[in-house]
């Protein structure tokens, strides 16, 4: 190009199709697909690949959509292997079909694999990708290592409020496997509702990891590499950071992209495209195609398609460009052992209390259990002398261990209850998604409740069980921290959002759903002492 960058790496999208709906990748309702007649045929893909290799491309990566759902993917890999001068054939996949296809792909000549995986928690996987299939991805990763791929690259898009709390788990994943876990900064594309608050920067991730592994070693990298690589001593694998947002690597970019409908994109972030398909089908000669491609590359901007604020850009959804996405396997089953729903007896949380006096005891009339607590304040703590809302100053309070447990009950009725128990709701596993929603709600409490402090949570747990006697989902949430203020609101928010999520996922079956008994069950720590309803 005009900045002297040599482009020897081509990414070819084999399909736009994908029936997962990754939250950072595409809208929940999907995207309009190009008619099949307008997509590149296998012959056209190989014609263009041959031309690019002849002009100096040494590496081709097959992407999608999900490339492994294309029926002729193995044949395409086999034909690419015959191109003289092509050194590497790679694929980026969701991993759902990988274990089944990989032996044939390896035999055909596939050299390298990138597998997209954003969480190591099965329930969260379903929440992020809006579909099932976690165990098949893990199976694909292990199959790749068994067949000798080294390293197996695992792409993880890090999103604040979703999976930034799993960084250490992913690093630990490299201990006994030859993986390169690549943490990718969350990038803006049409339909993924990008905003700066969702992005976790490379430096923030690195700081978090170094607190656990201070001897983390920086590894050397090639000039054109997009990754900053590190390794924990004595671990088999390594980790990398793709810093597209915080520290772009445009100056050494060597990549070009061809979309499934045959458009050449010289920059991932740009909306400028040239249709090689149309020129190819109109009979353009090889020399003419080379000239068209050369002119497009010559117009490539210095960085991020020449934009200063890429968060405001207009572009294809990521699914149509050929970045990491997933595909649903309808035959897959979801392992919900950690969320196994078993009937429970009714929990009595309707406790009555005597009027409290200074230093008196709160006593349950039915159970007779008593807890001494100081008398509650006679004044509202979140209003000033003039009655205006104000945030409590906790600067002078001592740090202490705080915990809280809250609960809620969602009465579904017999039909909806039965469908939840059998995991037959069209929107997915109700208990799994509600659990993740509750956890995320606890972490976002200060953004939802105006006068709550933003406090670091040491632990959040949300459990859901089924009460057949009431046709109800019983929710219990607990939060812990070490700080100057309590976590009652975090626990209550977790229980409330989990309950609302159950409602949302079941409302297509019935609107006769009642959310009740949302209340604090217990708390510990703080100047006002402990509290318990039972």
N, C-alpha and C positions, 0 to 999 in steps of 0.2 A: 504494500500500500504506500501512500504518500509519506508515511512516517518511517518507512524502512522495515516494517514488520513482515517477516516471512510466515506465510500461513501453510502449515503442513499437517493440519489436523481438521478433519471433516466429520461433522455429526449429521447423520441421515435419519430422519424420522420415518419409520416404516408404516405407522398408522396413527390416526387421531383417536382411535377408540380406547376407552378405559372406563370400566364400570365401578371403579372406586371414586371417591369424591374427596380427595385429600384437601384439607381446609386451606392450605397455603398454595394450592395448585389450581383449583378450578371451583366454580360455583357449585352449590349443592344440587341445583337442578340440571347440572351438566352444561354442555356447550353445543351450539349447532354444528353438526358434522358436515364435511364436504361430501358431495355425492361421489360414489365410488368411481364413476367415469372420469372424475377430475383428479383423482389421486394417481400418483406414479405407479406404473406397473413394475414388476420385477425386472423386466427387460430394460425399462427406462432408468431404474435405479442403477443397474449395472453399467449402462452406457455412460451415465454421469460419473459414477465412481471411477470407471476406467479413464475418463477424461481428466478428472482431478488428480488421480495418481500419476498420470503421465506428466502433469504439470508440477509435480513435486509433493503431493500429499502422501504422507507415510503412515498415517493412522486414521482409521475410520471407526467411529462409534455408532452403533445402531440404537436408536431411541424410539420413543413413541409420543403420545400415548404409551401403551404397554407393548413393546415390540414382540414379546413372546406369544402374543395371541394371534399374530399373523401366521397363517397356515404354512407359508413357504419360507419361514425364517431360516430353517436349517439349510435349505437349498441356496438361499441368498448368501449365507455365510460361506458355504462351500464354493460358490462362484467367485466371491471376493478373494478367497484364498489364492486363486489362480492369477491374480493381478500382480505382475512383476513390479517390484519396488514398494509394495505395500507391506509394512513391517508388523503392524498391529491391527487386529480386528477385535473390537470391544463391544460390550452391550451394557446398557443401563436398564435395569429391570426392577419390578416390585418383588420378585422372588417367589410369587405364588406358583408359577409353572416351572420354576427353575430346576427343582430336583428331578422332575420327570424328563425334561428336555436336555439337561446339561450333558449327559453322556454322548448324545448325538451331536450336540453343538461342539463339544470338545473334539470329537472325531472329525467334524467338518472343518475345524481350524480356528475356533474361537480362542483368542489369547488372553482376554482380560474381562473381568466382571465388576460392575458396580451394582450394589443392591440397596434399594431405598428402605430405610427402617428408622422411624422417628421415635420409637419408644420400645422399652423392654417389658412393659406391662401390658398383658393381653387386653384388659378392659380399656386402657387408654388408646391402644392401637385402634380398636373399633371406634372409639370416639373421634380420633384424629382423621381416620380415613373414611369414616361413615359406613364401613362395611366390616366383614370378618376375614380371617385368614392368617392370623399371627403365626400359628404353629407351622404353616407351610413356608412362610418366609424363613423362619429359623431352620427348618429342614433344608431349605435351599442353600443357606449359608454353610451349614455343615457338609452338605454334598459337595460344594465348591472346594472346601478345604480338603476333603477326602480325595478329590480328583486332582489335587496338586496345584490349584491356583494359589499363587502367593505373590503379593497379598491379595486377599479378597477385600475389595473396598466396600465399606458400608456408609452410605450417605444419610446423614441425620440433619434435617432442617430444625434449627433450634428456635423455639418460639416462646417468648415470655408468657407465663401463665399456663403453658401447656406442658412443656417437657424440659425446661431449663434445670429442673430439680433432678434430672436423670444423668447429668454430665458424668458424675463419678461412676455410676453404674456402667455407662458405655465404655469408659476408660478401663474399668475392671474386666469388661468383655474381651479386651485384647490380651489379657494375662496368659491364657492357655491356648489361644487361637491365633493363626497368622493373619490378622485382620488389620486393615487401615481404616479406622473409624474417622470419617470426615465430617466435622461439625460445620454446617453451612449457615451463614447469616441469612436471616429471613429477608427475601427480596420482593419488591412490588411487581405485581402483574394484575391485569384486569381480572376482577372477580374474586381476588383473595383478600379484599378489604384490608390492604396493608396499611399499617401506620407505624410511626417510629417507635412507639412504646412497646410494640411486639418484638422488636429486634433486640437480641442479646449480642453485644459486640464481641469480637475475637478476644480483646484484652480482658473483658469481664469474665468470659469463659476460662481463659488461661489462668487468671487469678484464682478462680474457684478451684480449679484442678491442682494448682501448685500448693494450695493450702493442705491438700491431702497428700500430694506427692511432690515435696519441695525439690527433689533431685531430678525432676523431669528434664530430659535432655533434648536440646534443639538439634534437628537433623539437617544435613545439607540438602539443597533442592536445586533442580534445574532452573535455568533462567526463565523458561516459558511456563513453569509450573504455576498453577493457581492456588496451590496449597502451601501452608506453613506447617511443617511436620515436626512432631515431638515423639519421644518414646520414654516410657517408664523403664528404668534399668531392670533387666532380667525378665521383662514381659516379652512374649513371643511377637506380639503385634505392635502397632503404633497408632497415634492419632494425628489428625491434620485439621487445619482450619481453613475454610474457604471464605475469604474476607471481602466479598463482593461489594459490601456497603461501606465498611469502616476504612478499609485500606485496599482500594481497587487495584487490579493488576492489568489494567488496560495497556500499559506501556510495553508489555511483553506478550500481548494476546496473539495467539497463532491459530485461532479457531474460526471456522466458517460453518454455517448450518444450512441444510436443505430440509424444508418442511415436507410433510407427507403429501401435500398438494403441489410440490415441485418448486416452491419459492426459495430463492437464495437469500439468507439473512447474514449480513456480514457482522452484525452486532446483536447479541442476545437482547439488549435493552432497547434497540431501535425498532421503529415500525416501518422502516424503509425496506422493501422487498423487490426482487426481480424474478419474474416467472421464467424459470428455465424450462418448465414443462411446455409452455406455449411455444417457445422458440424451437424446442425439440420436435414438437408435433407439427410445426409449420415447415419443417424440413431444413432448418438451419444447419450449415456445415460445421464440422469440428472447429475450424478456424474461427467461424463467426461466434460459436459458443464460447471459445476461449477469450475472444475480444469482449464479449458481453460480461463474462465473469470478471475479467481484468478491470473493466471500467467500474463495475460495482465495488470491487475491493479497493480500487483507487479512491472512491468517494468515502471510504470508512473514516469515521471521525477519530479524534485523538483519544477520547474516553467516553464511555457510557452514551454513545450515539450523539455526542456533542451537547448533552443536557447537563445543567448544573443541579437540578432538583429532579432526580429520577423517580421520586415517589409520586410525582404528578404526571408521569408519562402515560401515554396511551399505547397499548401494545396488545398482541394476542394474549389470551390466557396461557399460562405456562403449559398446559396440557397440549396445546396446538403448536408449541415451539419445539418440544422434544427434550424436556427436562424430566427429572425424576418423578414418576407417578406410579400408580398401582392399578391392579385389576382384580375384580371380585371373582372368586370361584364359588358358584352357587352351591356346590356339593360340600363345601367345607363346613366344619362344625367349630363352635367356639368354646374353648375350655374356660368354664366359669367356676372352677373349683374354689377360687378365692372369694367368689360371690355366691356360693351355693345357697340356694334358698330352701330353708326348712321351716315347717310350721312351728310357731312358738305360741306359748300361752299369752293371754292378754296381760299387758304390763300396766300395773296400776300407777298412774301418775297424777290422779286427781286427789291431792293431799290437802287437808284443811289445817289451818294454823290458828293458834291462839293469838290474840293481840300482843304485839311485842312491846316490852318496856325496856329501858336501858339495862343492858347486861342480862336480859332474860333469855329464855330458851325458845327456839322454834320447835314445836312438837307436832307430829302427825297424829291425828285423833285415832286413825285405824290401827297404825302399827306401833304407836307409842314410842317411836325413836325420836331422840332429841339432839339438836345440835346447837351449841352456844355460839351466838354471833353478836357482835356489837349492833346496837340499834342503827337502822338505816337513817340517812340524813333527812331532816325535815325539809330541806331545800333541794330544788332541781339543780344538778351540777352543771348542766349544759346550757344554762341561761345566765346572763349577767344581771346586774341590779335593775336594769331597765327592761328586762324580759326578752332581750335579744339573744338569738342563738350564739353560743360561743364554745370553743373547744377547750376542754380541761387541760390545764398546764400540769403535766406529770413530771416536769424536770426535777422537782425536789423529792420525788418518791424513790425509795431504795429498790434496786433490782431484786426480784425474787422469782421462784418457780411458780408459774401460774398454769392452771388447767381448767377446762370446762367440758361438760357433756350436755348435749341437747338432744331432743327427740322430736319426732313428728310421725303422724299416721296418715296414710292415704287410703281411704275406703274406695274400692274400685267397682264393687258389684261382682256377681258371680261370673259373668261372661268374660269381662276384661281380666279378672283375676286368673281365670283358667288359662287365658292366652299368655299372660305374663309368666305363669308357672311353666308353660310348655314352650316359652320363648318363640311365640308365633306372631308377635307384633311386626308389622311391615317396616317400621322405622328401626328395628334392630333389638338388641338385648336391653330391655328396659332397666334391669337392675344394674347392669354394667355401666351404661351411659349415665344413669342417675348418680351412681357412686362417683364417677369422675366429675360430674357437674358439681356435686357437693364439695369435693376437694378443691376444685377451682374457685367455687364461691367463697370458701373460707379464706383463700389466698387473696381474693379481690375485695374483701369486706370494706376496707377503707375507701375504695372507689365507689362502692354502692351505698354506704351509710355515711352521710356527709361529715359527721362530727367524730367518727372513729379514727383512732390513730393507726398509722401504718406500722405494724409491728412484725418482726420476723417470727415465723412459726417454726418451732422445732419439729413438730409432728402434727399431722392431720389424719384422722381415720374416719371413714364413713362406711357403715355397714347397713345392709338392707336384708330383711327377712320377711317371709310370708306368714301371715296369720290367717289360716283357713277359716277359723271360727267367725271372723269379721270380714272375710274377703278383702283383706287389707295388706298393704306394704308397711312394715314397721321400720322406721329409719332411726338410726342412732349415730350421732357424730361426736367426735372428741377432738379437742385441740390442746396443744401444749406450747408454752414459750418460757423464756427466761427474760423478764423485763419489768417495766414499771407500771404496766396496766394489764388488766385481765383480758381473757379471750372468750368471754361469754358471747359477745356479738359474732365472733368468728364461728363458734359452734352453732349458734342459732341460724346464721346465714347459710352454713353448710347444710343443715337439716332442711331449711326452707327451700333452697335451690334444688336439692335432691327431690323434694316433694313436688315442686313445680315441674321438674323434668319428667317425673313419673306421670303427672297429669298430661303434659304435652304429648308424650309418646303414646298415651292411651285414649286421648280425646276423640280420635277417629272412630273408636268402637262405641264409646258412650260419653255423654257429658254429665251423667249422674255420678260424678266423682266428688268426694268430700275430703278436703285437707283439714285435719284437726290435730289437737294436742301438740301444737308447736310450742315447746316450752323448754326452759333451762331445767335440767335434771340435777346437776351438781356443779360446783366450782371449788377450787382451792387456791389459796394464796391471796395476798393483798391485805390492806389495812382492815377491811371489814370482815376478814376471816373466811372460813369455809362455809359452804352451804350445800345441803342435800335434801331432795324431796323424799328419798326413801332410806 
